[in-house]
Amino acid sequence: MTNGGPESSPTKNQRREAAREKAKELRNAQRRRDIRNRIFLQGGLVLAIVAVVAGIAFVISSAIRPPTAGPSNMASDGIVIGEQLKAAQTSAIPAGSEPVPTEIDANVPNIRIYVDYLCPICGEFEKANAEQLATWAENGVATVEYHPIAILTGRSAGTQYSLRAANAAACVANYSPDSFFVFSTMLFDDQPEEGTEGHSDEELSAIAKTALNAGDEAGSKAALTSISNCIDDGTYKSWVEEATDRATTEAVPNSKLEKVKGTPTVLVNDKQYTGSITDPKEFQAFVLSVASETYAQSSATPTPTPTEVPAG
C-alpha cells in the first residue's frame, strides 16, 4: 500500500484497452474518409458523364439538324444592297440547297462583309465606313453585300445575342429588304458590349420599327408585324447556324479564302481587305485599286467608281 503521491501508472490491461479504442477511432475515421472520397469520386464521374452526354447530344443534334429554308433576298447567304440602298430581290434558299454566290460585275465593285453583330471590331469598321458604304451603294457605284453570321453566340451572358441579332437581320431581309442597310447600321450604332446580354427581342423589334420608318416603306405596318413575329419565333436561327457553318468551314466563294476565320471579313470582288479597320481613306483606296484592277482585266465599258465621301 502506498502512502500517497503520484497516481499509479496504467496497468497492462488498461494500456491494451486504450490502444484498442484508439485503433477503433482510426478505423472509423478512415472509413469515413473512404466513404467521402467514394461519394466525391462518384459525383465527379456523374458530372463528367453528364458533360460528355451533353456534348454528344449537342454534336448529334447539330449533325442531324434538319435543313431549313433561308430568308428571301439572301440567296448568297448575304443580302446585296445597291442603288438607293435597295436590296437585290432573290428567292429564298430552299431547305437543303446550297447558296448561290453573287456574280461579280466588273463595272460595279462588290463589297462583301461577313459580320457578327456582337463583334466589337465589326462595330469599329462599320462606324468608320458606314457613310461611304452608304454613298457608294446609294449612287450605284458599288454594291454592299452583308453576310450576318453568329460566331459569338456564347458571349452574351447566356442570351445568344449574336444568333438572335443575325436572325433579326434575316427577318428584316425577308420582310423589308430595303430597310436592311439602315437596320444593320443601327445595330452597330447601338452595339452592346461583348459579355453583356445585348438587346432583347423586343428591343430588336423596336430597332426594326425605326429602320422601317426611316425608309418610309409602303406596307411597313404589316412588315413590322411579320418581322416582330419572326424575331420572337427565331424563325431563321437554324438558317443562321447553317450559314455560319458554311462560312467558317467551307471555301469562300469568289475568293481564295479557305474559310472565314473571324469577323469582320471584308472582300472587294475577290480580294480580302486586310488594312486598317478604322481608317476610311485606306479602305477607300483599296476599293478603288481593286475596282481598277477588275476593270482592267475586262472589256466592260467604263462607269463611275467610288469617290471620296465629302467631309461633314
C-alpha positions as CSV (number, residue, x, y, z in Angstrom):
1,M,0.0,0.0,0.0
2,T,1.4,3.4,-0.9
3,N,1.4,6.4,1.2
4,G,0.0,9.0,-1.3
5,G,1.9,10.6,-4.1
6,P,1.6,10.4,-7.9
7,E,-1.2,8.3,-9.3
8,S,-0.3,4.8,-10.3
9,S,0.7,4.1,-13.9
10,P,-1.9,2.4,-16.2
11,T,-1.9,-1.3,-15.9
12,K,-1.1,-3.5,-18.8
13,N,-4.8,-4.2,-19.4
14,Q,-5.7,-0.6,-19.4
15,R,-3.0,0.2,-21.9
16,R,-4.2,-2.6,-24.2
17,E,-7.8,-1.3,-23.9
18,A,-6.7,2.2,-24.7
19,A,-4.8,1.0,-27.8
20,R,-7.9,-0.9,-29.0
21,E,-10.1,2.2,-28.6
22,K,-7.5,4.3,-30.5
23,A,-7.3,1.8,-33.3
24,K,-11.1,1.7,-33.5
25,E,-11.2,5.5,-33.8
26,L,-8.6,5.4,-36.5
27,R,-10.5,2.7,-38.4
28,N,-13.8,4.7,-38.1
29,A,-12.0,7.9,-39.3
30,Q,-10.5,6.1,-42.3
31,R,-13.9,4.5,-43.1
32,R,-15.5,8.0,-43.1
33,R,-12.7,9.3,-45.4
34,D,-13.2,6.3,-47.8
35,I,-17.0,6.9,-47.9
36,R,-16.5,10.6,-48.5
37,N,-13.9,10.0,-51.3
38,R,-16.1,7.5,-52.9
39,I,-19.0,9.9,-52.9
40,F,-16.9,12.7,-54.4
41,L,-15.5,10.3,-57.0
42,Q,-18.9,9.0,-57.9
43,G,-20.2,12.6,-58.1
44,G,-17.3,13.7,-60.3
45,L,-17.9,10.7,-62.6
46,V,-21.6,11.6,-62.8
47,L,-20.8,15.2,-63.6
48,A,-18.2,14.1,-66.2
49,I,-20.7,11.7,-67.7
50,V,-23.4,14.3,-67.8
51,A,-21.0,16.7,-69.6
52,V,-20.0,14.1,-72.1
53,V,-23.6,13.1,-72.8
54,A,-24.5,16.8,-73.2
55,G,-21.6,17.3,-75.6
56,I,-22.5,14.2,-77.6
57,A,-26.2,15.3,-77.7
58,F,-25.1,18.7,-79.0
59,V,-22.9,17.2,-81.7
60,I,-25.6,14.7,-82.7
61,S,-28.4,17.3,-82.7
62,S,-26.1,19.6,-84.8
63,A,-25.3,16.8,-87.2
64,I,-28.9,15.7,-87.6
65,R,-30.3,19.2,-87.5
66,P,-32.9,19.3,-90.3
67,P,-32.0,21.8,-93.1
68,T,-34.2,24.9,-93.2
69,A,-35.1,27.4,-95.9
70,G,-33.3,30.7,-95.8
71,P,-34.9,34.2,-95.9
72,S,-35.8,35.7,-99.2
73,N,-33.3,38.2,-100.7
74,M,-30.3,36.3,-99.3
75,A,-29.7,33.7,-101.9
76,S,-25.9,34.0,-101.5
77,D,-26.2,33.8,-97.6
78,G,-26.0,37.5,-97.8
79,I,-28.1,40.5,-98.9
80,V,-26.9,42.8,-101.7
81,I,-27.5,46.5,-101.3
82,G,-27.3,48.7,-104.4
83,E,-28.8,51.9,-105.8
84,Q,-30.9,54.0,-103.5
85,L,-29.9,51.5,-100.8
86,K,-32.4,49.0,-102.2
87,A,-31.8,45.3,-101.9
88,A,-31.5,42.9,-104.8
89,Q,-34.6,40.7,-104.8
90,T,-33.9,36.9,-104.8
91,S,-35.8,33.8,-103.9
92,A,-35.2,32.1,-100.6
93,I,-32.6,29.3,-100.4
94,P,-34.7,26.1,-100.3
95,A,-34.1,23.7,-97.4
96,G,-31.1,21.5,-98.1
97,S,-29.9,23.6,-101.0
98,E,-26.7,25.5,-101.4
99,P,-26.5,29.3,-101.6
100,V,-25.8,30.9,-105.0
101,P,-22.7,33.2,-105.0
102,T,-23.3,36.8,-106.2
103,E,-21.8,37.4,-109.7
104,I,-19.1,40.0,-109.8
105,D,-19.8,42.9,-112.2
106,A,-16.5,44.3,-113.5
107,N,-18.2,47.7,-113.7
108,V,-19.5,47.8,-110.1
109,P,-17.3,46.6,-107.3
110,N,-18.9,44.2,-104.9
111,I,-18.0,44.8,-101.2
112,R,-18.8,41.7,-99.2
113,I,-18.8,41.9,-95.4
114,Y,-19.1,39.0,-93.0
115,V,-20.3,40.4,-89.7
116,D,-21.2,39.3,-86.3
117,Y,-23.4,41.9,-84.6
118,L,-21.7,41.4,-81.3
119,C,-18.2,41.7,-82.7
120,P,-16.6,44.9,-81.5
121,I,-14.2,45.1,-84.4
122,C,-17.1,44.8,-86.8
123,G,-18.6,47.8,-85.0
124,E,-15.4,49.8,-85.4
125,F,-15.3,49.0,-89.1
126,E,-18.9,49.9,-89.6
127,K,-18.7,53.2,-87.7
128,A,-15.7,54.2,-89.7
129,N,-17.0,53.2,-93.1
130,A,-20.8,53.3,-93.0
131,E,-21.1,56.7,-94.5
132,Q,-19.0,56.0,-97.6
133,L,-20.5,52.5,-98.0
134,A,-24.0,54.1,-98.0
135,T,-22.8,56.7,-100.5
136,W,-21.3,54.2,-102.9
137,A,-24.3,51.9,-102.7
138,E,-26.9,54.7,-103.0
139,N,-25.2,56.1,-106.1
140,G,-24.8,52.7,-107.7
141,V,-21.0,52.8,-108.0
142,A,-20.6,49.8,-105.7
143,T,-22.8,47.1,-104.1
144,V,-22.5,46.2,-100.4
145,E,-23.3,42.6,-99.5
146,Y,-23.8,41.8,-95.9
147,H,-23.4,38.3,-94.6
148,P,-24.7,38.1,-90.9
149,I,-23.1,35.2,-89.1
150,A,-23.1,34.2,-85.4
151,I,-19.7,33.1,-84.1
152,L,-20.0,34.9,-80.7
153,T,-23.3,33.3,-79.7
154,G,-21.8,32.1,-76.4
155,R,-20.5,35.5,-75.3
156,S,-23.7,37.3,-74.3
157,A,-24.4,36.1,-70.8
158,G,-26.5,33.3,-72.0
159,T,-28.9,35.2,-74.2
160,Q,-27.4,34.2,-77.6
161,Y,-27.5,37.8,-78.7
162,S,-25.2,37.1,-81.7
163,L,-27.6,34.5,-83.0
164,R,-30.7,36.5,-82.2
165,A,-29.4,39.6,-83.9
166,A,-28.4,37.7,-87.1
167,N,-31.9,36.1,-87.0
168,A,-33.4,39.6,-86.7
169,A,-31.4,40.8,-89.7
170,A,-32.6,37.8,-91.7
171,C,-36.2,38.7,-90.7
172,V,-35.7,42.2,-92.0
173,A,-34.2,40.9,-95.2
174,N,-37.2,38.7,-95.8
175,Y,-40.0,41.1,-95.0
176,S,-38.5,44.6,-95.6
177,P,-35.3,44.2,-97.6
178,D,-34.9,47.8,-98.5
179,S,-34.7,48.7,-94.8
180,F,-31.8,46.2,-94.2
181,F,-29.0,48.7,-94.6
182,V,-30.5,51.1,-92.1
183,F,-31.3,48.3,-89.7
184,S,-27.8,46.8,-89.8
185,T,-26.2,50.2,-89.4
186,M,-28.4,50.9,-86.3
187,L,-27.4,47.6,-84.7
188,F,-23.8,48.8,-84.9
189,D,-24.6,52.3,-83.8
190,D,-26.2,50.9,-80.6
191,Q,-24.0,47.8,-80.3
192,P,-23.9,46.1,-76.9
193,E,-20.6,45.1,-75.4
194,E,-19.3,41.6,-75.7
195,G,-20.2,39.7,-72.5
196,T,-23.4,41.6,-71.9
197,E,-26.9,40.3,-72.5
198,G,-27.4,42.5,-75.6
199,H,-30.7,43.8,-76.9
200,S,-33.8,41.8,-76.1
201,D,-36.0,40.5,-78.9
202,E,-38.5,43.4,-78.1
203,E,-35.7,45.9,-78.4
204,L,-34.6,44.3,-81.7
205,S,-38.2,44.7,-83.0
206,A,-38.1,48.4,-81.9
207,I,-34.9,49.0,-83.8
208,A,-36.5,47.3,-86.9
209,K,-39.5,49.7,-86.5
210,T,-37.3,52.7,-86.5
211,A,-35.4,51.4,-89.6
212,L,-38.7,50.8,-91.5
213,N,-40.0,54.3,-90.6
214,A,-36.7,55.8,-91.8
215,G,-37.2,54.1,-95.1
216,D,-40.9,55.1,-95.2
217,E,-41.5,51.7,-96.9
218,A,-45.0,51.0,-98.1
219,G,-46.8,48.4,-96.1
220,S,-44.4,48.9,-93.2
221,K,-47.0,48.2,-90.6
222,A,-47.7,44.7,-91.9
223,A,-44.0,44.1,-92.5
224,L,-43.2,45.2,-88.9
225,T,-45.7,42.7,-87.5
226,S,-44.2,39.9,-89.6
227,I,-40.7,41.0,-88.5
228,S,-41.6,41.1,-84.8
229,N,-43.2,37.6,-85.0
230,C,-40.1,36.3,-86.9
231,I,-37.8,37.7,-84.3
232,D,-39.9,36.3,-81.4
233,D,-40.1,32.9,-83.0
234,G,-36.5,32.7,-84.0
235,T,-37.6,31.8,-87.5
236,Y,-34.2,31.9,-89.1
237,K,-32.0,30.8,-86.3
238,S,-31.3,27.4,-87.8
239,W,-30.5,29.1,-91.2
240,V,-28.1,31.5,-89.4
241,E,-26.3,28.5,-87.9
242,E,-26.1,26.8,-91.3
243,A,-24.8,30.0,-92.9
244,T,-22.3,30.3,-90.1
245,D,-21.1,26.7,-90.6
246,R,-20.8,27.3,-94.3
247,A,-18.8,30.5,-93.9
248,T,-16.4,29.1,-91.2
249,T,-15.8,25.6,-92.6
250,E,-16.0,26.0,-96.4
251,A,-14.1,27.8,-99.1
252,V,-15.4,31.4,-99.5
253,P,-17.0,31.8,-103.0
254,N,-15.3,34.3,-105.4
255,S,-12.1,34.4,-103.4
256,K,-9.0,32.4,-102.4
257,L,-10.1,32.2,-98.8
258,E,-10.4,28.7,-97.4
259,K,-12.9,29.9,-94.9
260,V,-13.9,32.9,-92.8
261,K,-11.6,32.9,-89.8
262,G,-13.1,35.9,-88.0
263,T,-15.2,38.9,-88.3
264,P,-15.3,41.3,-90.0
265,T,-14.0,39.6,-93.1
266,V,-14.2,42.1,-95.9
267,L,-13.8,41.3,-99.6
268,V,-13.8,43.6,-102.5
269,N,-14.6,41.5,-105.5
270,D,-12.2,38.6,-104.9
271,K,-9.7,40.4,-102.8
272,Q,-9.6,40.4,-99.0
273,Y,-9.1,43.8,-97.3
274,T,-6.5,43.5,-94.5
275,G,-5.8,47.2,-93.9
276,S,-6.9,49.5,-91.1
277,I,-10.4,48.9,-89.7
278,T,-10.8,52.4,-88.6
279,D,-9.3,54.4,-91.5
280,P,-11.9,55.0,-94.2
281,K,-9.4,56.6,-96.6
282,E,-7.3,53.5,-96.6
283,F,-10.3,51.3,-97.2
284,Q,-11.5,53.7,-100.0
285,A,-8.1,53.4,-101.6
286,F,-8.3,49.6,-101.5
287,V,-11.7,49.6,-103.1
288,L,-10.6,52.0,-105.9
289,S,-7.5,49.8,-106.5
290,V,-9.4,46.6,-106.8
291,A,-12.1,48.2,-108.9
292,S,-9.5,49.5,-111.4
293,E,-7.8,46.1,-111.5
294,T,-11.0,44.2,-112.1
295,Y,-12.0,46.7,-114.9
296,A,-8.5,46.4,-116.5
297,Q,-9.0,42.6,-116.7
298,S,-12.3,43.0,-118.6
299,S,-13.6,44.7,-121.7
300,A,-16.5,46.4,-119.9
301,T,-17.5,49.9,-120.7
302,P,-16.1,52.4,-118.1
303,T,-18.5,53.6,-115.4
304,P,-18.1,55.8,-112.4
305,T,-16.1,54.3,-109.5
306,P,-16.4,55.3,-105.8
307,T,-15.3,58.8,-105.0
308,E,-14.3,60.3,-101.7
309,V,-17.1,61.0,-99.3
310,P,-17.4,64.7,-98.7
311,A,-16.5,65.9,-95.2
312,G,-19.3,66.8,-92.9
